[in-house]
């Protein structure tokens, strides 16, 4: 798909998402009313529209994407779903030089977390269905460690107080589609779990009405998920702002400049949160 087609897809999706934004805004207002009346339980729903899905320094889908989210929270606990669905197809080149059409990238994640005094412990289930034929290949209820399309991660994060808004994150993939090296030394082709681990530090502050968040992330050893050896894989910053649409609703937008020093790649991403 060429850049013009990408732009048209992005613009059309943006228009559709703006049209439904009032519905999400109404749901958010209802949640706020429940909190004011003393009900600790609440639902949240929304979606991001991004020019590229960049996660931990890697491009997933090589296309604009819609990323819906749905969550339920109560008394520090939070459970939810998150997904990413690309608007264009992408290809992948394998070690032997073969280029294969991978279809439209899709991802469906489930998570559970608990937050107490700035610390959050989380468990993620990342699931990647077969993009060309979702009913074949990675089946959702296949949890066999050798064949599953699921990958489970256990994480711990800490968010500092308003006077020192440092954010720290550490996560390890503990089960599923994250394998070690095979006899040729290629990550992801072995039979045992690799326990790929990712660390990140970020700092949030405001400048002239814009939120600014620089971040750096890295891995201690190689992984088929992140890179062939330890080092920094995610370095950049995000600038965000809420654009006032009406008295009842503001539209959050953001732009991120990201580089992956290990892969020597760079990305500039624009997004809208609804």
C-alpha positions in Angstrom: 0.0 0.0 0.0 1.5 3.4 -1.0 1.6 6.5 1.2 -1.4 8.1 -0.5 -3.6 5.1 0.3 -2.2 5.0 3.9 -3.2 8.7 4.3 -6.7 8.2 2.9 -7.3 5.2 5.2 -6.0 7.2 8.2 -8.2 10.2 7.3 -11.3 8.1 6.8 -10.8 6.2 10.0 -10.2 9.5 11.8 -13.5 10.9 10.6 -15.3 7.7 11.7 -13.7 7.8 15.1 -14.6 11.5 15.7 -18.2 10.7 14.9 -18.4 8.1 17.6 -16.3 10.1 20.1 -19.4 11.7 21.6 -20.6 8.2 22.6 -17.3 7.5 24.4 -17.4 10.9 26.1 -20.9 10.2 27.4 -19.7 6.9 28.9 -16.8 8.7 30.6 -19.1 11.3 32.0 -21.3 8.5 33.4 -18.3 6.9 35.1 -17.3 10.2 36.7 -20.8 10.6 38.1 -20.6 7.1 39.6 -17.3 8.0 41.3 -18.9 11.2 42.7 -21.8 9.2 44.2 -19.4 6.9 46.0 -19.5 3.8 43.7 -15.9 2.5 43.6 -16.5 0.3 40.5 -16.4 1.8 37.0 -16.1 0.8 33.3 -14.0 2.7 30.8 -14.0 2.4 27.0 -12.3 4.2 24.2 -9.9 3.8 21.3 -6.7 5.3 19.9 -6.1 6.0 16.2 -2.4 5.9 15.4 -0.4 6.5 12.3 1.8 3.5 13.3 1.7 0.9 16.0 5.2 1.2 17.6 5.7 -1.0 20.7 9.0 -1.2 22.6 11.0 0.1 19.6 9.4 -2.1 16.9 6.8 -1.5 14.2 3.8 -3.8 14.2 1.8 -3.8 11.0 3.6 -1.0 9.0 0.3 0.8 8.8 -2.1 3.1 10.6 -4.1 1.2 13.2 -7.2 1.4 15.4 -6.6 0.4 19.0 -9.8 -0.2 21.1 -9.7 -0.6 24.8 -12.3 -1.8 27.4 -11.6 -2.0 31.2 -13.3 -2.5 34.6 -11.7 -1.2 37.8 -12.6 -1.4 41.5 -10.6 -0.7 44.7 -7.2 -0.8 43.0 -7.9 -3.8 40.8 -8.2 -3.4 37.0 -9.1 -5.9 34.4 -9.4 -5.2 30.7 -8.9 -5.8 27.0 -6.8 -4.0 24.5 -6.4 -4.6 20.8 -4.7 -3.3 17.7 -6.0 -3.7 14.1 -4.0 -2.3 11.2 -5.7 -0.6 8.3 -3.2 -1.9 5.7 -1.4 -5.1 5.0 2.3 -5.7 5.7 5.0 -8.1 4.5 7.9 -9.8 6.3 11.2 -10.9 4.9 12.7 -14.0 6.4 16.3 -15.1 6.8 16.4 -16.8 3.4 15.3 -13.7 1.7 11.7 -14.8 1.1 9.1 -12.0 1.4 5.7 -13.2 2.6 2.4 -11.3 2.8 1.3 -11.3 6.4 -2.1 -9.8 5.9 -3.5 -7.2 8.3 -1.8 -7.2 11.7 -4.1 -7.9 14.6 -3.5 -8.2 18.3 -5.9 -9.0 21.2 -4.5 -8.6 24.8 -6.0 -9.3 28.2 -4.6 -7.9 31.4 -5.2 -7.8 35.2 -3.5 -5.4 37.6 -3.5 -4.2 41.1 -2.2 -0.8 42.2 -1.2 0.3 45.8 0.8 3.4 46.8 2.3 3.9 43.4 3.2 0.3 42.8 1.3 -1.8 40.2 1.7 -5.5 39.6 0.3 -6.7 36.3 -0.2 -9.8 34.3 -0.6 -9.6 30.5 -1.8 -12.1 27.9 -0.6 -11.1 24.4 -2.4 -12.9 21.6 -1.6 -12.6 17.9 -4.2 -14.3 15.7 -3.4 -15.5 12.2 -3.7 -12.3 10.1 -4.4 -14.0 6.8 -6.9 -16.5 8.2 -8.0 -15.8 11.8 -9.8 -19.2 12.1 -6.6 -21.1 11.4 -3.1 -21.1 12.9 -3.1 -19.4 16.3 -6.3 -20.6 17.9 -7.3 -18.6 21.0 -8.1 -21.5 23.3 -4.8 -23.3 22.5 -2.6 -22.8 25.6 -0.1 -25.6 24.8 3.3 -24.0 25.5 4.7 -25.4 22.2 2.0 -24.3 19.9 0.1 -21.4 21.5 -0.2 -18.0 20.0 -0.4 -16.5 23.5 2.5 -15.0 25.4 2.1 -14.2 29.1 4.1 -11.4 30.8 4.4 -10.6 34.5 5.3 -6.9 35.2 5.9 -4.5 38.0 5.8 -0.7 37.7 6.1 2.3 39.9 4.8 5.8 39.4 6.3 8.6 41.5 4.3 11.4 43.2 3.4 14.6 41.4 6.5 16.4 42.6 8.7 13.6 41.2 6.8 12.0 38.3 9.3 9.3 37.5 7.9 6.0 36.0 9.7 2.7 36.2 8.7 -0.6 34.5 10.0 -4.1 34.4 8.4 -7.1 32.6 9.3 -10.7 31.8 7.6 -13.0 29.3 7.1 -16.2 31.3 5.1 -18.6 29.1 4.1 -19.2 25.5 5.4 -17.9 22.2 8.8 -16.6 23.4 11.4 -19.3 22.7 15.2 -19.4 23.1 17.8 -20.1 20.5 17.9 -23.2 18.3 21.1 -25.0 17.2 21.8 -22.3 14.6 21.6 -19.6 17.3 18.4 -18.1 16.1 16.1 -16.7 18.8 12.5 -17.8 18.8 13.2 -21.2 17.1 14.3 -23.1 20.2 12.1 -25.4 22.4 12.5 -23.7 25.8 11.1 -20.4 27.1 13.5 -17.5 26.7 12.1 -15.3 29.5 12.6 -12.2 27.5 12.8 -9.2 29.8 12.2 -5.5 29.2 13.0 -2.4 31.4 11.8 1.1 30.9 12.2 4.5 32.7 10.1 7.6 31.8 9.5 11.1 33.3 6.4 13.1 32.8 6.3 16.9 32.9 4.5 19.9 31.4 5.8 22.7 29.1 3.5 25.5 27.9 0.3 23.5 28.2 1.8 20.4 26.6 2.6 17.1 28.4 6.1 15.9 27.7 7.3 12.4 28.4 10.8 11.2 27.5 11.5 7.5 27.9 14.2 4.9 27.5 13.8 1.1 27.4 16.2 -1.8 27.0 16.8 -5.5 27.3 19.5 -7.4 29.3 19.9 -10.2 26.7 18.7 -11.3 23.2 15.1 -12.1 22.2 13.0 -12.9 19.2 10.6 -10.2 20.5 13.0 -7.4 21.0 16.5 -7.9 19.4 19.4 -10.3 19.0 21.5 -8.9 22.0 21.2 -6.8 25.1 21.0 -3.0 24.9 18.7 0.0 24.4 15.9 -0.7 22.0 13.4 2.1 22.7 14.5 5.8 23.1 12.4 8.9 22.5 9.7 11.2 23.8 6.0 11.9 23.5 4.3 15.3 23.5 0.5 15.4 24.2 -2.3 17.9 24.5 -6.0 18.0 24.8 -7.9 20.0 22.2 -11.1 21.6 23.5 -14.0 20.6 21.2 -16.8 21.7 23.5 -17.6 22.5 27.1 -18.2 18.8 27.7 -15.5 17.2 25.6 -11.8 17.6 24.8 -9.9 15.5 22.2 -6.5 14.2 23.4 -3.8 14.1 20.7 -0.1 13.1 20.9 3.0 12.8 18.8 6.0 10.5 19.5 9.5 10.6 18.2 11.0 7.1 18.7 14.3 5.4 17.8 15.6 1.9 18.3 19.4 2.2 18.5 19.9 -1.5 18.3 17.9 -1.9 15.0 18.9 1.6 13.8 15.3 2.5 13.1 13.4 5.7 13.7 9.6 6.5 13.8 7.4 9.6 14.1 4.0 8.7 15.3 0.8 10.7 15.5 -2.2 9.6 17.5 -5.7 10.5 18.7 -7.3 9.2 21.8 -11.1 8.9 21.9 
